[in-house]
Amino acid sequence: QVQLVESGGGLVQSGGSLRLSCAASGFRFNSYAMGWYRQAPGKQRELVATIHTGGGTTYTNSVKGRFTISRDNAKNTVYLQMNSLKPEDTAVYYCNKAVPFSSWGQGTQVTVSS
């Protein structure tokens, strides 16, 4: 059974930092590209960062230079380091495969105050 458990969100002021973690289980973690997604109120979920099995990374333009995705295959965990946060980064953040499973974790709320 696939499980994705996100943590690390919170309330932070504009310009601040947060580090999100996602513990994955129930599938062969090191065989898949993983992604961090976010969904802001009234908007569709969007993919913001991807890390491939070889460690290569891609980012949506709005977070390039501010967010860093990483993974620890020994711990089946993917991370998202978020720096220079902006109010428009406010959203619920989720992890999933880069080609996502149909089921999602509960997400972790990130709120950036101006």
Salt bridges, closest charged atoms under 4 A:
GLU46 OE2 - ARG38 NE 2.78
ASP89 OD1 - ARG38 NH1 2.92
ASP89 OD2 - ARG66 NH1 2.73
